[in-house]
Amino acid sequence: MKLLLVEDDEENIQMIEGLLPSLISPMEIRTARTRDEAITQIDAGFFDLVILDLKIPPTSGSEPLEEHGLAVNGHISQNAPGTMVIFYTAYATIDLATSLVRGTQSQRVFGTSKRPLRDLVRKENARDLFEGLLVEIAAELTELEGVELDCGLSGLALTASEERILRIAAKRKGCTRLVLKTLSGGLSDSKIAICRGTEEGNLRLNGVVRLGRVESIEKEVQAYSDQITPYLRIGAFAHLIDSLTAGAGPTGLAIYGVAENSQTLYSYFQANAESALTVLDAVKACEASWFSGAITRRIRLGDLRREFIGDYALESAAPGIGTRFATAESNEIEMPRCPQHRDLHGSNIMVDPDGHPVLIDFAQADFGPTCLDPVTLELSFVFHPGGKALCGEWPSPDAAQVWDDCDSYVSTAPSTELAEFVKSCREWAVEVAGGYNPVLAVAYSLALKSLKYPDTDNDKLIAIAESAIRRLGF
């Protein structure tokens, strides 16, 4: 167990540091005597548990006050919200501590017993805490460490908190072994992998797991509830098997069920290029119910672009580019909107062995331009690592300059199948947008958004943006 003790009383510190290692092994205790030391420790590492005295000084030699313990608790809630905190308090702070734990829901924080993320122990009952609750938690953590994680040849690099949340998820599903295979690298900070959980060889779990910060996972689960299940038909999207936000500090996860031996659209395209258009038609059918309630509003091109990348981020990514397009961005266009996935690259489409696709990863799902998903999917072959692996250096800067002329653009594609796929994405975009101008405006915005990612060809992206502006007549 790795424990952070936030306490300024030396007698208590010596008692705890002397007793706990005799009860629990292995036991690593980090001690913070002030608010600032505690915050530094929390930012620097991952802790299984925090024991927090609310009445602590802000810095060495300062007066201990409850507000400083509250600040530490607030920092944990903001930066490591899945961390269990036990308020270790004397009589003077008991009312405040009680108010902090009141209403806290119990969860299977470490995969087994239900516990609240915020709990309270009086200092006079310290031995009950150490010999009871902490010993029980240590036993649960030992069980979790018995879950085998196998990252295979993919070399998925996991942090301590990511390993923890995966083991908790496996434990909840009765798995003793979890095999992970990373999907093609994306452009966000989250990690996505195919996971297969077994118990003595028996399959208990098969799905796609997304690891991310707790707030990102909570947003994704909310979007799944708001934009996915009410609108899309069963079979169009991967079912959310589980989501976890407790027990692993800053890290949470969402797991979606998929058929065995499913692969990303990029991998499927590589092996079955001749069937890619059939899969694309099925993807269109997956999203069909989103478009019936589209609402059209006029919007300045610059405001549309800012939905994808703000002025400061754009200037940081490509100095001077905002000024270059300022006149064009002052123009207005009509833009129909409806629910969209908003991140529909090929790694967020899983295809089963029979060629049936389902959508995954709904962290960004929300209202957006009706053509956003088809344009995103097309352009992912330019700027997403999985798409670039298929396309090589295509399109060249010269080809990117004629992006707006689809026939000329795809004439230099490395394969007929890819040319047909890109053209079909473009036709889908125009169909759901009700014209070409919204497609051009969205492509412009996405091209500039992609400038902020590393390892992208800025010249190509700017060429696509210029092509769209030129066709719009701005």
Buried (B, 14 or more C-beta within 10 A) or exposed (E): BBBBBBBBBEEBBEBBBEBBEEEBEEBBBBBBBBBBBBBEBBEEBBBBBBBBBBBBBBEEEBEBBBEBBBBBBEBBBEBBBBBBBBBBBBEEBBEBBEEBBEEBEEBBBBBBEEBBBBBBBBBEEBEEBBEEBBBBBBBBBEBBEEBEBEBEEEEBEBBBBBBBBBBBBBBBBEBBBBBBBBBBBBBBEBBBBBBBBBBEEEEBBBBBBBBBBBEBBBBBBEBBEBBBEEBBEEEBBBBBBBBBBBBBBBBBBBBBBBBEEBBBBBBBBBEBBEBBBEBBEBBBEBBBBBBEEBEBEEBBBBEBBBBBBBEEBBBEBBEEBBEBBEEBBEBEBBBBBBBBBBBBBBBBBBBBEEEBBBBBBBBBBBBBBBBBBBBBBBBBBBBBBBBBBBBEEBBEEEBBBBBBEBEEBBEEBEEEBBBBBBBBBBEBBBBBBBEBBBBBBBBBBBBBBBBBBEEBBEEBBBBBBBBBBBBBEB
